[in-house]
Amino acid sequence: MSGPLLSITVYGTPVGQGAISHNRRGRGYHSNGAKLLPWRARVAAAAMEAAGTHRHIPPITPGSRPSGPCQVCKLRKARHGRFDGALWIEIEILLPPVASAPGRRWPTTRSSYDWDHLARAVCDALGEASIWNDDSQIVSGLLSKRYAGLNDPQERPGALVRVWRADS
């Protein structure tokens, strides 16, 4: 098996992407957006730096579609991702240790987020970073979450993310 196409380490407190809430006008928003959006921005920035990609910047002319050609590279949104074909992903989430559970390795409380919400936040950030065209390209994945610093006091909260070709 060859090495990963992308391997990044992102520091910060991981945040899961939960349910969408709606305001009085029916517009959807992330109820935890104040924490989620900076986390996703951190993941996207690390991915873009490692892969040499940029966000899709749609045309700004009146009547143009958001899926139109990127203002930077002229590629349409559907072809903008760095990697095509089937991919698999490995995500290791390192959460800040909690005082109420010293020495506990596995975060199983409601405040530690569901694993699928953590995966969704990371995968959406990688999509925004143009790592792939669409997250439907992910055919297999592994996510683990644990508290940081139990084995190595230098370890910090964040995420370790690796992406491989599914056929490698």
Backbone torsions as a table, in degrees:
resi	resn	phi	psi	omega
1	MET	NA	134.5	177.8
2	SER	-80.2	170.7	-178.0
3	GLY	-71.8	173.6	-178.9
4	PRO	-68.4	150.0	173.6
5	LEU	-70.4	-33.0	-177.9
6	LEU	-142.4	135.0	175.3
7	SER	-141.5	116.4	-178.7
8	ILE	-133.9	153.1	171.0
9	THR	-120.0	129.0	-178.8
10	VAL	-121.5	125.4	178.5
11	TYR	-98.2	146.7	-178.6
12	GLY	137.1	174.5	179.7
13	THR	-84.6	114.9	179.6
14	PRO	-62.8	143.6	-178.8
15	VAL	-130.9	133.9	178.2
16	GLY	-83.0	151.3	179.0
17	GLN	-95.6	100.6	-176.3
18	GLY	-86.4	-152.0	-176.5
19	ALA	-72.9	155.9	175.5
20	ILE	-89.5	130.2	174.1
21	SER	-99.4	165.7	-179.9
22	HIS	-129.0	139.9	177.2
23	ASN	-84.6	-175.9	-177.0
24	ARG	-61.9	-26.4	-179.9
25	ARG	-89.0	1.5	178.2
26	GLY	88.3	2.3	-179.6
27	ARG	-76.9	131.7	-178.7
28	GLY	-82.1	147.7	176.1
29	TYR	-153.8	158.1	176.2
30	HIS	-79.9	123.0	-177.7
31	SER	-64.9	-24.3	177.1
32	ASN	-107.6	28.5	-175.8
33	GLY	-55.9	-32.8	-178.7
34	ALA	-61.8	-30.4	177.5
35	LYS	-97.9	-38.3	-175.7
36	LEU	-65.6	-48.6	-173.2
37	LEU	-63.1	-41.4	175.2
38	PRO	-64.4	-35.1	177.7
39	TRP	-65.0	-47.7	178.9
40	ARG	-62.3	-37.5	177.9
41	ALA	-63.5	-38.6	177.8
42	ARG	-64.0	-45.0	179.1
43	VAL	-63.0	-46.2	-179.4
44	ALA	-62.0	-42.6	-179.6
45	ALA	-62.8	-43.4	179.1
46	ALA	-64.3	-40.2	-179.8
47	ALA	-67.1	-44.1	-179.7
48	MET	-63.8	-39.0	178.3
49	GLU	-65.5	-43.9	-177.8
50	ALA	-69.9	-37.3	-174.9
51	ALA	-96.8	-9.8	-178.5
52	GLY	69.4	36.3	-179.6
53	THR	-108.4	177.6	174.4
54	HIS	-144.0	160.9	177.4
55	ARG	-66.1	150.6	173.7
56	HIS	-72.0	122.3	179.0
57	ILE	-109.9	103.8	-174.1
58	PRO	-69.1	161.5	177.3
59	PRO	-62.2	150.7	-177.9
60	ILE	-110.6	10.6	179.0
61	THR	-74.2	146.3	-179.9
62	PRO	-58.3	135.2	178.2
63	GLY	83.0	-3.5	179.8
64	SER	-79.6	155.0	-178.1
65	ARG	-91.1	147.6	177.6
66	PRO	-65.5	-16.2	178.8
67	SER	-90.2	3.6	-178.9
68	GLY	-68.0	-174.4	-176.3
69	PRO	-64.1	141.8	178.0
70	CYS	-66.5	139.9	179.1
71	GLN	-67.4	-23.9	-177.0
72	VAL	-86.4	-51.6	-171.6
73	CYS	-115.0	-3.5	178.1
74	LYS	69.6	8.3	176.3
75	LEU	-83.3	141.9	175.6
76	ARG	-69.7	155.0	-177.7
77	LYS	-54.5	-39.3	-177.9
78	ALA	-66.8	-16.0	-179.3
79	ARG	-119.2	14.0	-170.9
80	HIS	-83.8	-18.1	-176.1
81	GLY	-69.0	146.4	-179.2
82	ARG	-68.6	-39.6	-176.6
83	PHE	-115.1	134.4	177.8
84	ASP	-113.9	174.2	179.6
85	GLY	80.2	-173.7	-177.3
86	ALA	-74.9	134.7	-177.5
87	LEU	-130.5	155.9	168.8
88	TRP	-129.7	152.9	-170.7
89	ILE	-130.1	145.2	173.8
90	GLU	-125.3	126.4	-179.2
91	ILE	-127.5	124.6	173.9
92	GLU	-113.3	115.5	-178.6
93	ILE	-96.6	128.3	177.3
94	LEU	-114.0	108.3	-177.3
95	LEU	-91.4	153.8	176.0
96	PRO	-64.6	136.9	177.9
97	PRO	-64.2	150.3	-180.0
98	VAL	-108.3	143.2	-177.8
99	ALA	-66.3	-27.2	-176.5
100	SER	-75.9	-10.2	-178.7
101	ALA	-138.9	63.1	-178.7
102	PRO	-64.1	136.1	178.5
103	GLY	82.7	-8.0	179.2
104	ARG	-73.9	134.6	-177.3
105	ARG	-90.0	-41.4	-171.8
106	TRP	-103.8	122.5	177.3
107	PRO	-79.2	112.2	-177.0
108	THR	-122.7	11.7	-179.7
109	THR	-88.0	162.2	179.2
110	ARG	-60.9	-28.5	-178.3
111	SER	-75.8	-7.1	-179.3
112	SER	-94.3	6.2	177.7
113	TYR	68.3	148.2	172.9
114	ASP	-70.0	145.6	-176.7
115	TRP	-61.8	-34.5	-179.2
116	ASP	-70.4	-28.9	176.9
117	HIS	-70.3	-37.7	176.8
118	LEU	-65.1	-41.9	179.7
119	ALA	-65.0	-41.7	-179.0
120	ARG	-62.3	-41.4	179.3
121	ALA	-62.7	-45.3	-179.7
122	VAL	-66.6	-46.3	-177.5
123	CYS	-65.7	-38.9	176.7
124	ASP	-65.2	-38.4	177.4
125	ALA	-64.1	-39.1	178.6
126	LEU	-67.7	-35.0	175.0
127	GLY	-65.3	-42.3	177.2
128	GLU	-63.0	-29.6	179.8
129	ALA	-83.5	5.5	179.7
130	SER	61.1	36.5	174.7
131	ILE	-74.6	-36.7	175.4
132	TRP	-137.0	166.6	179.0
133	ASN	-74.1	-38.0	-177.6
134	ASP	-156.0	142.4	-177.6
135	ASP	-70.6	-2.3	171.6
136	SER	-68.0	-14.0	176.5
137	GLN	-69.7	-18.1	178.3
138	ILE	-76.1	113.7	-178.2
139	VAL	-103.6	-14.5	178.4
140	SER	-156.8	151.2	-180.0
141	GLY	-159.6	161.1	177.9
142	LEU	-137.5	127.2	174.7
143	LEU	-127.4	130.6	172.6
144	SER	-125.9	149.8	176.7
145	LYS	-133.0	139.1	177.8
146	ARG	-154.5	169.5	177.9
147	TYR	-81.6	139.3	179.2
148	ALA	-76.0	150.8	170.3
149	GLY	86.2	3.3	-178.9
150	LEU	-74.0	-43.3	-180.0
151	ASN	-91.8	-29.2	-177.3
152	ASP	-135.3	112.3	-177.2
153	PRO	-62.8	-19.0	179.2
154	GLN	-79.8	-13.8	-176.6
155	GLU	-66.7	137.0	-177.4
156	ARG	-116.3	155.1	175.5
157	PRO	-61.0	148.2	179.7
158	GLY	157.4	-148.4	-178.6
159	ALA	-146.9	143.8	171.4
160	LEU	-111.4	124.2	-173.7
161	VAL	-127.3	130.6	175.7
162	ARG	-132.9	138.5	178.9
163	VAL	-124.8	130.9	178.5
164	TRP	-123.1	160.5	166.9
165	ARG	-71.3	138.4	-177.6
166	ALA	-69.5	-24.6	-177.2
167	ASP	-95.5	7.7	-179.0
168	SER	-90.0	NA	NA
